[in-house]
Amino acid sequence: ILATEGTFRKGEPTPEILAAQATPLGRAYLDWSPMPILTVDRSPGAFEQVAAEHEQPASPGGVVVTLLDPRFMGVLPWLSRQPSTPLTGTILLDRQRQPVLQVMDGRAEPQR
C-alpha cells in the first residue's frame, strides 16, 4: 500500500490482528476500507493510555490494535487541522485476545 508517509507492507496476520478483525468494529472497518492498515502495539504503556482515556481498567498483557485507512493519512490541509487522524479505529484486546474496548474516532464501545 502506498501512502503519503511511505510504503506499507502487508504482513502475515498475527493472532491479535485476526482477533481484532473478528470484532464488530473490525468487521465494519474491513468492509468499509478498501485498503485498511492494521497495526499492533504490545507495549504496556499503549494499552494503559488508551484504557485510561476511556476509563477502562488496565489489562496486563493486553494489546492495542489500530485500524487506519491511508486515504485519511497524510499531509492534506484539511487533515492537518484535526487533532488526530480521522476515521481511526482502536481495539483493545486482553491477554487472551478478547476485546475489552472498541473505539472509533474517540467514541468508545466497552465490551460486556
N, CA, C and O of each residue as an XYZ file, in Angstrom:
448
protein
N       0.867     -1.174      0.000
C       0.000      0.000      0.000
C       0.901      1.220      0.000
O       1.838      1.288      0.795
N       0.647      2.172     -0.857
C       1.430      3.391     -0.930
C       0.625      4.519     -0.306
O      -0.499      4.786     -0.730
N       1.178      5.170      0.680
C       0.541      6.308      1.333
C       1.524      7.467      1.310
O       2.686      7.289      0.944
N       1.071      8.644      1.696
C       1.945      9.810      1.651
C       3.130      9.671      2.580
O       4.161     10.299      2.342
N       3.026      8.878      3.623
C       4.135      8.672      4.542
C       5.101      7.607      4.064
O       6.181      7.467      4.638
N       4.757      6.863      3.050
C       5.638      5.817      2.560
C       4.863      4.593      2.135
O       3.648      4.629      1.939
N       5.594      3.519      2.000
C       5.003      2.254      1.590
C       4.768      1.384      2.812
O       5.632      1.275      3.682
N       3.608      0.771      2.874
C       3.276     -0.139      3.968
C       3.193     -1.539      3.392
O       2.444     -1.784      2.447
N       3.939     -2.432      3.943
C       3.915     -3.822      3.505
C       2.847     -4.572      4.288
O       2.684     -4.378      5.493
N       2.134     -5.422      3.587
C       1.133     -6.241      4.251
C       1.835     -7.467      4.806
O       2.351     -8.298      4.058
N       1.847     -7.567      6.132
C       2.490     -8.698      6.783
C       1.521     -9.854      6.970
O       0.338     -9.767      6.639
N       2.051    -10.916      7.501
C       1.205    -12.058      7.836
C       0.298    -11.673      8.997
O       0.734    -10.984      9.919
N      -0.957    -12.110      8.963
C      -1.851    -11.760     10.068
C      -1.412    -12.437     11.371
O      -1.178    -13.645     11.417
N      -1.309    -11.641     12.403
C      -0.953    -12.162     13.720
C      -2.241    -12.592     14.428
O      -3.332    -12.237     13.981
N      -2.134    -13.346     15.516
C      -3.343    -13.705     16.263
C      -4.110    -12.461     16.751
O      -5.339    -12.471     16.821
N      -3.375    -11.400     17.083
C      -4.032    -10.168     17.535
C      -4.802     -9.501     16.390
O      -5.909     -9.001     16.592
N      -4.221     -9.495     15.208
C      -4.906     -8.919     14.041
C      -6.163     -9.725     13.736
O      -7.224     -9.151     13.487
N      -6.051    -11.033     13.755
C      -7.218    -11.882     13.483
C      -8.316    -11.661     14.517
O      -9.497    -11.619     14.173
N      -7.926    -11.521     15.792
C      -8.916    -11.272     16.843
C      -9.588     -9.919     16.646
O     -10.800     -9.800     16.826
N      -8.817     -8.897     16.277
C      -9.391     -7.569     16.052
C     -10.323     -7.577     14.840
O     -11.370     -6.929     14.856
N      -9.948     -8.299     13.806
C     -10.789     -8.379     12.615
C     -12.122     -9.052     12.902
O     -13.096     -8.809     12.190
N     -12.187     -9.883     13.916
C     -13.418    -10.609     14.252
C     -14.381     -9.779     15.097
O     -15.520    -10.197     15.303
N     -13.957     -8.617     15.593
C     -14.844     -7.773     16.404
C     -15.830     -7.040     15.493
O     -15.593     -6.934     14.290
N     -16.929     -6.535     16.052
C     -17.864     -5.750     15.218
C     -17.181     -4.557     14.537
O     -17.428     -4.297     13.359
N     -16.328     -3.836     15.262
C     -15.631     -2.706     14.652
C     -14.679     -3.191     13.565
O     -14.614     -2.594     12.491
N     -13.952     -4.251     13.829
C     -13.023     -4.788     12.840
C     -13.737     -5.218     11.572
O     -13.283     -4.915     10.469
N     -14.844     -5.920     11.721
C     -15.600     -6.366     10.537
C     -16.123     -5.174      9.744
O     -16.025     -5.158      8.517
N     -16.679     -4.174     10.434
C     -17.211     -2.992      9.745
C     -16.095     -2.217      9.043
O     -16.263     -1.769      7.908
N     -14.964     -2.062      9.717
C     -13.859     -1.308      9.137
C     -13.307     -2.014      7.901
O     -13.036     -1.375      6.883
N     -13.142     -3.323      7.992
C     -12.631     -4.073      6.840
C     -13.618     -4.059      5.679
O     -13.217     -4.096      4.516
N     -14.902     -4.005      5.997
C     -15.913     -3.934      4.951
C     -15.896     -2.562      4.279
O     -16.102     -2.459      3.070
N     -15.651     -1.515      5.059
C     -15.695     -0.142      4.553
C     -14.410      0.266      3.831
O     -14.474      0.872      2.761
N     -13.263     -0.051      4.391
C     -11.991      0.426      3.854
C     -11.475     -0.494      2.752
O     -11.379     -1.704      2.959
N     -11.142      0.056      1.591
C     -10.615     -0.792      0.522
C      -9.180     -1.251      0.775
O      -8.733     -2.229      0.176
N      -8.452     -0.557      1.652
C      -7.066     -0.940      1.925
C      -6.705     -0.586      3.368
O      -5.891      0.306      3.606
N      -7.304     -1.280      4.321
C      -7.052     -0.957      5.729
C      -5.623     -1.309      6.154
O      -5.015     -2.259      5.661
N      -5.123     -0.514      7.073
C      -3.824     -0.778      7.685
C      -4.094     -1.088      9.147
O      -4.661     -0.260      9.859
N      -3.697     -2.265      9.602
C      -3.869     -2.653     10.999
C      -2.495     -2.787     11.626
O      -1.619     -3.464     11.089
N      -2.313     -2.133     12.772
C      -1.048     -2.224     13.493
C      -1.309     -2.743     14.891
O      -2.394     -2.559     15.444
N      -0.307     -3.391     15.457
C      -0.405     -3.947     16.808
C       0.661     -3.294     17.673
O       1.832     -3.240     17.296
N       0.247     -2.799     18.838
C       1.190     -2.246     19.817
C       1.059     -3.078     21.084
O       0.022     -3.058     21.748
N       2.119     -3.810     21.415
C       2.099     -4.692     22.576
C       2.674     -4.023     23.831
O       2.760     -4.658     24.882
N       3.062     -2.769     23.732
C       3.674     -2.106     24.887
C       2.632     -1.834     25.967
O       1.523     -1.393     25.665
N       2.987     -2.098     27.232
C       2.037     -1.865     28.319
C       1.569     -0.413     28.372
O       0.411     -0.146     28.693
N       2.456      0.518     28.061
C       2.088      1.929     28.107
C       0.989      2.291     27.133
O       0.123      3.103     27.456
N       1.006      1.704     25.945
C      -0.016      1.995     24.940
C      -1.383      1.537     25.419
O      -2.363      2.276     25.316
N      -1.451      0.318     25.943
C      -2.719     -0.209     26.430
C      -3.228      0.650     27.581
O      -4.396      1.037     27.605
N      -2.348      0.945     28.534
C      -2.740      1.727     29.705
C      -3.237      3.112     29.315
O      -4.195      3.612     29.905
N      -2.600      3.738     28.331
C      -3.002      5.073     27.906
C      -4.413      5.059     27.314
O      -5.257      5.868     27.698
N      -4.664      4.150     26.388
C      -5.987      4.089     25.757
C      -7.044      3.698     26.788
O      -8.135      4.268     26.803
N      -6.730      2.739     27.641
C      -7.681      2.318     28.676
C      -8.015      3.483     29.602
O      -9.182      3.697     29.928
N      -7.012      4.232     30.025
C      -7.242      5.354     30.933
C      -8.078      6.444     30.265
O      -8.941      7.038     30.911
N      -7.838      6.714     28.992
C      -8.612      7.721     28.263
C     -10.097      7.394     28.243
O     -10.935      8.291     28.143
N     -10.420      6.123     28.339
C     -11.818      5.685     28.252
C     -12.301      5.034     29.547
O     -13.293      4.306     29.566
N     -11.578      5.314     30.619
C     -11.948      4.860     31.967
C     -12.177      3.359     32.038
O     -13.140      2.883     32.639
N     -11.267      2.631     31.408
C     -11.295      1.171     31.441
C     -10.139      0.682     32.300
O      -9.091      1.327     32.328
N     -10.294     -0.435     33.002
C      -9.166     -0.962     33.779
C      -8.050     -1.464     32.860
O      -8.297     -1.972     31.766
N      -6.837     -1.308     33.332
C      -5.689     -1.819     32.575
C      -5.718     -3.339     32.613
O      -6.198     -3.938     33.575
N      -5.208     -3.945     31.574
C      -5.179     -5.398     31.481
C      -3.742     -5.830     31.211
O      -3.241     -5.640     30.102
N      -3.067     -6.414     32.216
C      -1.682     -6.849     31.980
C      -1.620     -7.790     30.778
O      -2.400     -8.737     30.673
N      -0.701     -7.520     29.894
C      -0.552     -8.363     28.712
C      -1.481     -8.003     27.579
O      -1.505     -8.691     26.559
N      -2.250     -6.937     27.734
C      -3.170     -6.519     26.685
C      -2.452     -5.825     25.546
O      -1.317     -5.373     25.700
N      -3.114     -5.741     24.402
C      -2.535     -5.110     23.220
C      -3.517     -4.107     22.624
O      -4.724     -4.172     22.859
N      -2.967     -3.184     21.851
C      -3.759     -2.184     21.138
C      -3.629     -2.466     19.645
O      -2.522     -2.524     19.111
N      -4.753     -2.637     18.985
C      -4.766     -2.792     17.533
C      -5.394     -1.524     16.964
O      -6.499     -1.139     17.345
N      -4.677     -0.882     16.049
C      -5.160      0.354     15.432
C      -5.515      0.080     13.984
O      -4.771     -0.585     13.264
N      -6.668      0.602     13.562
C      -7.143      0.445     12.193
C      -7.098      1.815     11.523
O      -7.692      2.777     12.009
N      -6.389      1.889     10.408
C      -6.242      3.142      9.670
C      -6.595      2.919      8.208
O      -6.492      1.808      7.688
N      -7.014      3.996      7.558
C      -7.253      3.966      6.127
C      -6.313      4.992      5.504
O      -6.353      6.163      5.883
N      -5.467      4.585      4.557
C      -4.479      5.508      4.006
C      -5.078      6.724      3.317
O      -4.385      7.724      3.130
N      -6.345      6.663      2.935
C      -6.972      7.831      2.309
C      -7.068      9.002      3.285
O      -7.177     10.155      2.868
N      -7.027      8.704      4.596
C      -7.180      9.743      5.604
C      -5.902      9.976      6.379
O      -5.928     10.581      7.450
N      -4.803      9.513      5.862
C      -3.495      9.738      6.463
C      -2.753     10.723      5.564
O      -2.981     10.754      4.355
N      -1.887     11.508      6.134
C      -1.068     12.343      5.286
C      -1.080     13.802      5.641
O      -1.480     14.203      6.734
N      -0.638     14.568      4.708
C      -0.411     15.983      4.942
C      -1.366     16.852      4.124
O      -0.966     17.902      3.622
N      -2.572     16.444      3.991
C      -3.567     17.263      3.318
C      -3.992     18.397      4.253
O      -4.120     18.173      5.456
N      -4.212     19.602      3.734
C      -4.528     20.741      4.606
C      -5.701     20.491      5.554
O      -5.625     20.850      6.729
N      -6.776     19.886      5.069
C      -7.932     19.691      5.940
C      -7.667     18.634      6.996
O      -8.317     18.635      8.041
N      -6.711     17.715      6.742
C      -6.369     16.717      7.744
C      -5.460     17.289      8.821
O      -5.526     16.869      9.976
N      -4.611     18.245      8.452
C      -3.661     18.789      9.424
C      -4.353     19.608     10.509
O      -3.757     19.863     11.556
N      -5.583     20.019     10.283
C      -6.323     20.771     11.308
C      -6.956     19.851     12.350
O      -7.420     20.325     13.388
N      -6.981     18.570     12.093
C      -7.584     17.602     13.009
C      -6.595     17.250     14.119
O      -5.395     17.171     13.860
N      -7.074     17.033     15.362
C      -6.161     16.640     16.437
C      -5.625     15.213     16.270
O      -4.583     14.873     16.831
N      -6.328     14.388     15.509
C      -5.868     13.020     15.258
C      -6.317     12.617     13.859
O      -7.109     13.317     13.227
N      -5.811     11.495     13.385
C      -6.185     11.015     12.059
C      -7.661     10.615     12.073
O      -8.068      9.786     12.886
N      -8.463     11.197     11.183
C      -9.888     10.847     11.183
C     -10.119      9.404     10.754
O      -9.294      8.794     10.074
N     -11.251      8.886     11.168
C     -11.675      7.529     10.831
C     -10.657      6.481     11.249
O     -10.353      5.547     10.508
N     -10.142      6.662     12.452
C      -9.208      5.712     13.041
C      -9.952      4.864     14.064
O     -10.675      5.391     14.910
N      -9.774      3.565     13.983
C     -10.364      2.648     14.954
C      -9.282      2.108     15.879
O      -8.137      1.915     15.470
N      -9.655      1.872     17.111
C      -8.737      1.302     18.091
C      -9.461      0.185     18.816
O     -10.588      0.361     19.279
N      -8.813     -0.961     18.914
C      -9.394     -2.105     19.612
C      -8.403     -2.566     20.675
O      -7.242     -2.848     20.380
N      -8.881     -2.638     21.915
C      -8.064     -3.172     23.000
C      -8.418     -4.635     23.186
O      -9.589     -4.997     23.295
N      -7.389     -5.469     23.219
C      -7.564     -6.907     23.447
C      -6.850     -7.277     24.736
O      -5.756     -6.781     25.007
N      -7.462     -8.144     25.531
C      -6.799     -8.600     26.748
C      -5.789     -9.692     26.399
O      -5.581    -10.012     25.229
N      -5.180    -10.245     27.412
C      -4.134    -11.266     27.222
C      -4.637    -12.471     26.431
O      -3.868    -13.096     25.700
N      -5.915    -12.800     26.571
C      -6.497    -13.936     25.842
C      -7.028    -13.522     24.464
O      -7.715    -14.290     23.791
N      -6.694    -12.290     24.063
C      -7.116    -11.729     22.783
C      -8.614    -11.531     22.684
O      -9.186    -11.589     21.596
N      -9.247    -11.299     23.819
C     -10.669    -10.976     23.845
C     -10.815     -9.457     23.827
O     -10.057     -8.766     24.509
N     -11.772     -8.917     23.063
C     -11.924     -7.461     23.020
C     -12.400     -6.905     24.361
O     -13.324     -7.430     24.982
N     -11.750     -5.842     24.781
C     -12.081     -5.158     26.021
C     -12.764     -3.834     25.700
O     -13.644     -3.384     26.434
N     -12.349     -3.217     24.597
C     -12.847     -1.898     24.225
C     -12.668     -1.705     22.728
O     -11.662     -2.120     22.152
N     -13.661     -1.065     22.103
C     -13.573     -0.703     20.699
C     -13.859      0.793     20.603
O     -14.860      1.273     21.134
N     -12.982      1.525     19.928
C     -13.091      2.978     19.847
C     -13.023      3.386     18.381
O     -12.136      2.953     17.646
N     -13.963      4.216     17.968
C     -13.934      4.779     16.615
C     -13.990      6.288     16.740
O     -14.979      6.845     17.215
N     -12.928      6.942     16.315
C     -12.833      8.406     16.387
C     -13.151      8.947     17.770
O     -13.853      9.948     17.909
N     -12.634      8.285     18.783
C     -12.787      8.766     20.151
C     -14.035      8.310     20.878
O     -14.163      8.529     22.082
N     -14.959      7.680     20.167
C     -16.187      7.169     20.809
C     -16.003      5.695     21.124
O     -15.721      4.882     20.244
N     -16.167      5.374     22.385
C     -15.875      4.019     22.854
C     -17.126      3.174     22.977
O     -18.211      3.663     23.288
N     -16.938      1.889     22.721
C     -17.956      0.858     22.937
C     -17.340     -0.193     23.849
O     -16.669     -1.103     23.363
N     -17.551     -0.093     25.166
C     -16.998     -1.125     26.047
C     -17.628     -2.483     25.744
O     -18.773     -2.567     25.298
N     -16.870     -3.526     25.991
C     -17.381     -4.877     25.783
C     -18.093     -5.328     27.051
O     -17.741     -4.916     28.156
N     -19.067     -6.152     26.882
C     -19.817     -6.636     28.037
C     -19.460     -8.060     28.336
O     -19.992     -8.645     29.279
